[in-house]
């Protein structure tokens, strides 16, 4: 399975019209504030939920790989 998280920079004007400024293929997940941390944490959590990925599935996959070797 392969996926990519893209970073979209959007400017919103006084009429709430969005303007796409750029798309980042490798967005930073470093945080500068509590709000920045909360937003990025939720982005990653949502990505894992969309992939139907959980800790228990990760452990199971690792066990299966270890059994093959």
N, CA, C and O atoms as CSV, one atom per row, in Angstrom:
chain,resi,resn,atom,element,x,y,z
A,1,UNK,N,N,0.842,-1.164,0.000
A,1,UNK,CA,C,0.000,0.000,0.000
A,1,UNK,C,C,0.896,1.238,0.000
A,1,UNK,O,O,1.901,1.297,0.709
A,2,UNK,N,N,0.518,2.199,-0.792
A,2,UNK,CA,C,1.291,3.425,-0.889
A,2,UNK,C,C,0.327,4.611,-0.892
A,2,UNK,O,O,-0.717,4.566,-1.543
A,3,UNK,N,N,0.673,5.648,-0.177
A,3,UNK,CA,C,-0.145,6.853,-0.180
A,3,UNK,C,C,0.751,8.053,0.083
A,3,UNK,O,O,1.906,7.904,0.484
A,4,UNK,N,N,0.218,9.224,-0.141
A,4,UNK,CA,C,0.977,10.451,0.079
A,4,UNK,C,C,0.051,11.506,0.660
A,4,UNK,O,O,-1.090,11.652,0.223
A,5,UNK,N,N,0.542,12.231,1.636
A,5,UNK,CA,C,-0.194,13.357,2.189
A,5,UNK,C,C,0.376,14.618,1.557
A,5,UNK,O,O,1.578,14.871,1.631
A,6,UNK,N,N,-0.485,15.398,0.940
A,6,UNK,CA,C,-0.076,16.640,0.300
A,6,UNK,C,C,-0.449,17.824,1.189
A,6,UNK,O,O,-1.432,17.775,1.929
A,7,UNK,N,N,0.346,18.880,1.104
A,7,UNK,CA,C,0.047,20.106,1.843
A,7,UNK,C,C,-0.466,21.164,0.886
A,7,UNK,O,O,0.212,21.517,-0.079
A,8,UNK,N,N,-1.652,21.667,1.147
A,8,UNK,CA,C,-2.244,22.703,0.305
A,8,UNK,C,C,-2.197,24.033,1.045
A,8,UNK,O,O,-2.698,24.142,2.165
A,9,UNK,N,N,-1.594,25.048,0.422
A,9,UNK,CA,C,-1.592,26.394,0.983
A,9,UNK,C,C,-2.698,27.180,0.294
A,9,UNK,O,O,-2.696,27.350,-0.926
A,10,UNK,N,N,-3.641,27.654,1.098
A,10,UNK,CA,C,-4.821,28.339,0.566
A,10,UNK,C,C,-4.953,29.701,1.248
A,10,UNK,O,O,-4.780,29.823,2.461
A,11,UNK,N,N,-5.258,30.702,0.458
A,11,UNK,CA,C,-5.549,32.040,0.965
A,11,UNK,C,C,-7.049,32.259,0.844
A,11,UNK,O,O,-7.642,31.967,-0.195
A,12,UNK,N,N,-7.663,32.773,1.906
A,12,UNK,CA,C,-9.103,33.033,1.881
A,12,UNK,C,C,-9.307,34.540,2.009
A,12,UNK,O,O,-8.823,35.159,2.957
A,13,UNK,N,N,-10.031,35.131,1.045
A,13,UNK,CA,C,-10.219,36.586,1.063
A,13,UNK,C,C,-11.390,36.989,1.971
A,13,UNK,O,O,-12.005,36.138,2.612
A,14,UNK,N,N,-11.683,38.263,2.018
A,14,UNK,CA,C,-12.716,38.796,2.907
A,14,UNK,C,C,-14.125,38.300,2.570
A,14,UNK,O,O,-15.032,38.404,3.395
A,15,UNK,N,N,-14.308,37.771,1.382
A,15,UNK,CA,C,-15.601,37.190,0.986
A,15,UNK,C,C,-15.590,35.668,1.120
A,15,UNK,O,O,-16.497,34.986,0.643
A,16,UNK,N,N,-14.557,35.149,1.773
A,16,UNK,CA,C,-14.363,33.711,1.993
A,16,UNK,C,C,-14.145,32.936,0.704
A,16,UNK,O,O,-14.418,31.737,0.639
A,17,UNK,N,N,-13.654,33.619,-0.320
A,17,UNK,CA,C,-13.299,32.946,-1.571
A,17,UNK,C,C,-11.884,32.381,-1.422
A,17,UNK,O,O,-10.955,33.125,-1.108
A,18,UNK,N,N,-11.709,31.061,-1.646
A,18,UNK,CA,C,-10.378,30.462,-1.493
A,18,UNK,C,C,-9.531,30.619,-2.762
A,18,UNK,O,O,-10.037,30.564,-3.882
A,19,UNK,N,N,-8.233,30.815,-2.547
A,19,UNK,CA,C,-7.262,30.876,-3.640
A,19,UNK,C,C,-6.153,29.871,-3.324
A,19,UNK,O,O,-5.512,29.957,-2.276
A,20,UNK,N,N,-5.932,28.932,-4.222
A,20,UNK,CA,C,-4.864,27.959,-4.036
A,20,UNK,C,C,-3.531,28.617,-4.360
A,20,UNK,O,O,-3.320,29.085,-5.478
A,21,UNK,N,N,-2.627,28.651,-3.376
A,21,UNK,CA,C,-1.318,29.258,-3.573
A,21,UNK,C,C,-0.298,28.248,-4.059
A,21,UNK,O,O,0.450,28.519,-4.997
A,22,UNK,N,N,-0.264,27.086,-3.427
A,22,UNK,CA,C,0.674,26.041,-3.839
A,22,UNK,C,C,0.278,24.711,-3.224
A,22,UNK,O,O,-0.500,24.653,-2.271
A,23,UNK,N,N,0.832,23.641,-3.791
A,23,UNK,CA,C,0.656,22.292,-3.255
A,23,UNK,C,C,2.044,21.748,-2.954
A,23,UNK,O,O,2.920,21.750,-3.819
A,24,UNK,N,N,2.241,21.283,-1.726
A,24,UNK,CA,C,3.531,20.751,-1.299
A,24,UNK,C,C,3.492,19.224,-1.309
A,24,UNK,O,O,2.635,18.606,-0.678
A,25,UNK,N,N,4.430,18.636,-2.033
A,25,UNK,CA,C,4.497,17.172,-2.105
A,25,UNK,C,C,5.078,16.577,-0.830
A,25,UNK,O,O,4.820,15.415,-0.517
A,26,UNK,N,N,5.860,17.359,-0.091
A,26,UNK,CA,C,6.454,16.887,1.167
A,26,UNK,C,C,6.217,17.929,2.257
A,26,UNK,O,O,7.142,18.646,2.638
A,27,UNK,N,N,4.992,18.017,2.761
A,27,UNK,CA,C,4.713,19.027,3.773
A,27,UNK,C,C,5.429,18.731,5.090
A,27,UNK,O,O,5.668,17.573,5.435
A,28,UNK,N,N,5.760,19.779,5.807
A,28,UNK,CA,C,6.408,19.639,7.106
A,28,UNK,C,C,5.388,19.218,8.148
A,28,UNK,O,O,4.268,19.729,8.172
A,29,UNK,N,N,5.769,18.296,8.999
A,29,UNK,CA,C,4.909,17.923,10.114
A,29,UNK,C,C,5.499,18.388,11.436
A,29,UNK,O,O,5.083,17.935,12.502
A,30,UNK,N,N,6.476,19.300,11.366
A,30,UNK,CA,C,6.970,19.962,12.562
A,30,UNK,C,C,5.912,20.936,13.042
A,30,UNK,O,O,5.105,21.422,12.250
A,31,UNK,N,N,5.911,21.224,14.338
A,31,UNK,CA,C,4.883,22.110,14.873
A,31,UNK,C,C,5.519,23.293,15.597
A,31,UNK,O,O,6.575,23.177,16.217
A,32,UNK,N,N,4.834,24.441,15.495
A,32,UNK,CA,C,5.310,25.667,16.137
A,32,UNK,C,C,4.384,26.133,17.254
A,32,UNK,O,O,4.755,27.006,18.038
A,33,UNK,N,N,3.198,25.569,17.336
A,33,UNK,CA,C,2.237,26.002,18.347
A,33,UNK,C,C,1.298,24.842,18.679
A,33,UNK,O,O,1.291,23.811,18.007
A,34,UNK,N,N,0.516,25.038,19.722
A,34,UNK,CA,C,-0.445,24.012,20.123
A,34,UNK,C,C,-1.493,23.801,19.026
A,34,UNK,O,O,-1.899,22.668,18.769
A,35,UNK,N,N,-1.929,24.881,18.380
A,35,UNK,CA,C,-2.908,24.762,17.298
A,35,UNK,C,C,-2.312,24.005,16.110
A,35,UNK,O,O,-2.971,23.143,15.529
A,36,UNK,N,N,-1.073,24.325,15.750
A,36,UNK,CA,C,-0.377,23.645,14.656
A,36,UNK,C,C,-0.281,22.149,14.951
A,36,UNK,O,O,-0.522,21.324,14.070
A,37,UNK,N,N,0.068,21.801,16.185
A,37,UNK,CA,C,0.162,20.395,16.593
A,37,UNK,C,C,-1.197,19.700,16.458
A,37,UNK,O,O,-1.281,18.592,15.927
A,38,UNK,N,N,-2.255,20.351,16.938
A,38,UNK,CA,C,-3.591,19.751,16.891
A,38,UNK,C,C,-4.032,19.488,15.451
A,38,UNK,O,O,-4.565,18.420,15.148
A,39,UNK,N,N,-3.811,20.456,14.570
A,39,UNK,CA,C,-4.219,20.314,13.171
A,39,UNK,C,C,-3.459,19.173,12.502
A,39,UNK,O,O,-4.063,18.327,11.843
A,40,UNK,N,N,-2.139,19.146,12.670
A,40,UNK,CA,C,-1.329,18.119,12.003
A,40,UNK,C,C,-1.582,16.734,12.581
A,40,UNK,O,O,-1.550,15.742,11.854
A,41,UNK,N,N,-1.832,16.662,13.874
A,41,UNK,CA,C,-2.165,15.382,14.498
A,41,UNK,C,C,-3.465,14.837,13.900
A,41,UNK,O,O,-3.566,13.646,13.606
A,42,UNK,N,N,-4.455,15.712,13.722
A,42,UNK,CA,C,-5.730,15.288,13.140
A,42,UNK,C,C,-5.580,14.893,11.673
A,42,UNK,O,O,-6.250,13.966,11.218
A,43,UNK,N,N,-4.717,15.575,10.929
A,43,UNK,CA,C,-4.474,15.206,9.525
A,43,UNK,C,C,-3.922,13.785,9.446
A,43,UNK,O,O,-4.384,12.977,8.641
A,44,UNK,N,N,-2.938,13.488,10.279
A,44,UNK,CA,C,-2.349,12.141,10.270
A,44,UNK,C,C,-3.352,11.092,10.745
A,44,UNK,O,O,-3.434,10.004,10.175
A,45,UNK,N,N,-4.109,11.419,11.782
A,45,UNK,CA,C,-5.124,10.488,12.275
A,45,UNK,C,C,-6.176,10.185,11.216
A,45,UNK,O,O,-6.576,9.035,11.037
A,46,UNK,N,N,-6.621,11.229,10.514
A,46,UNK,CA,C,-7.603,11.034,9.445
A,46,UNK,C,C,-7.036,10.172,8.319
A,46,UNK,O,O,-7.741,9.330,7.764
A,47,UNK,N,N,-5.762,10.383,7.982
A,47,UNK,CA,C,-5.133,9.588,6.918
A,47,UNK,C,C,-5.103,8.108,7.304
A,47,UNK,O,O,-5.402,7.243,6.480
A,48,UNK,N,N,-4.744,7.819,8.553
A,48,UNK,CA,C,-4.717,6.421,9.000
A,48,UNK,C,C,-6.114,5.819,9.045
A,48,UNK,O,O,-6.286,4.641,8.734
A,49,UNK,N,N,-7.110,6.606,9.427
A,49,UNK,CA,C,-8.488,6.093,9.420
A,49,UNK,C,C,-8.963,5.809,7.999
A,49,UNK,O,O,-9.631,4.803,7.762
A,50,UNK,N,N,-8.628,6.683,7.053
A,50,UNK,CA,C,-9.007,6.448,5.658
A,50,UNK,C,C,-8.375,5.175,5.111
A,50,UNK,O,O,-8.966,4.482,4.283
A,51,UNK,N,N,-7.172,4.876,5.581
A,51,UNK,CA,C,-6.474,3.669,5.146
A,51,UNK,C,C,-6.936,2.430,5.906
A,51,UNK,O,O,-6.491,1.316,5.626
A,52,UNK,N,N,-7.835,2.635,6.874
A,52,UNK,CA,C,-8.314,1.551,7.727
A,52,UNK,C,C,-7.132,0.887,8.438
A,52,UNK,O,O,-7.037,-0.339,8.502
A,53,UNK,N,N,-6.243,1.714,8.963
A,53,UNK,CA,C,-5.006,1.260,9.587
A,53,UNK,C,C,-5.102,1.465,11.089
A,53,UNK,O,O,-5.452,2.555,11.541
A,54,UNK,N,N,-4.799,0.448,11.860
A,54,UNK,CA,C,-4.843,0.553,13.313
A,54,UNK,C,C,-3.600,-0.111,13.909
A,54,UNK,O,O,-2.872,-0.829,13.223
A,55,UNK,N,N,-3.377,0.143,15.193
A,55,UNK,CA,C,-2.227,-0.443,15.875
A,55,UNK,C,C,-2.294,-1.966,15.848
A,55,UNK,O,O,-1.281,-2.625,15.615
A,56,UNK,N,N,-3.474,-2.528,16.083
A,56,UNK,CA,C,-3.605,-3.995,16.109
A,56,UNK,C,C,-3.307,-4.602,14.732
A,56,UNK,O,O,-2.711,-5.676,14.644
A,57,UNK,N,N,-3.722,-3.913,13.657
A,57,UNK,CA,C,-3.420,-4.405,12.307
A,57,UNK,C,C,-1.922,-4.307,12.030
A,57,UNK,O,O,-1.361,-5.162,11.344
A,58,UNK,N,N,-1.270,-3.268,12.559
A,58,UNK,CA,C,0.179,-3.121,12.378
A,58,UNK,C,C,0.912,-4.280,13.061
A,58,UNK,O,O,1.813,-4.880,12.474
A,59,UNK,N,N,0.524,-4.591,14.298
A,59,UNK,CA,C,1.152,-5.686,15.037
A,59,UNK,C,C,0.958,-7.003,14.287
A,59,UNK,O,O,1.892,-7.796,14.165
A,60,UNK,N,N,-0.243,-7.231,13.791
A,60,UNK,CA,C,-0.538,-8.462,13.042
A,60,UNK,C,C,0.322,-8.545,11.782
A,60,UNK,O,O,0.866,-9.608,11.483
A,61,UNK,N,N,0.455,-7.453,11.044
A,61,UNK,CA,C,1.261,-7.445,9.824
A,61,UNK,C,C,2.725,-7.724,10.126
A,61,UNK,O,O,3.386,-8.444,9.378
A,62,UNK,N,N,3.237,-7.163,11.211
A,62,UNK,CA,C,4.635,-7.398,11.600
A,62,UNK,C,C,4.840,-8.862,11.939
A,62,UNK,O,O,5.837,-9.459,11.533
A,63,UNK,N,N,3.912,-9.445,12.678
A,63,UNK,CA,C,4.017,-10.876,13.021
A,63,UNK,C,C,4.033,-11.746,11.770
A,63,UNK,O,O,4.823,-12.685,11.664
A,64,UNK,N,N,3.152,-11.424,10.824
A,64,UNK,CA,C,3.085,-12.201,9.591
A,64,UNK,C,C,4.386,-12.086,8.800
A,64,UNK,O,O,4.854,-13.070,8.228
A,65,UNK,N,N,4.964,-10.904,8.767
A,65,UNK,CA,C,6.255,-10.731,8.066
A,65,UNK,C,C,7.358,-11.507,8.764
A,65,UNK,O,O,8.208,-12.100,8.100
A,66,UNK,N,N,7.361,-11.516,10.091
A,66,UNK,CA,C,8.385,-12.248,10.830
A,66,UNK,C,C,8.247,-13.753,10.636
A,66,UNK,O,O,9.250,-14.466,10.615
A,67,UNK,N,N,7.040,-14.237,10.495
A,67,UNK,CA,C,6.817,-15.674,10.283
A,67,UNK,C,C,7.304,-16.124,8.901
A,67,UNK,O,O,7.705,-17.276,8.730
A,68,UNK,N,N,7.269,-15.217,7.915
A,68,UNK,CA,C,7.715,-15.558,6.577
A,68,UNK,C,C,9.235,-15.650,6.480
A,68,UNK,O,O,9.758,-16.322,5.591
A,69,UNK,N,N,9.941,-14.988,7.380
A,69,UNK,CA,C,11.422,-14.977,7.299
A,69,UNK,C,C,12.044,-15.969,8.228
A,69,UNK,O,O,13.268,-16.083,8.279
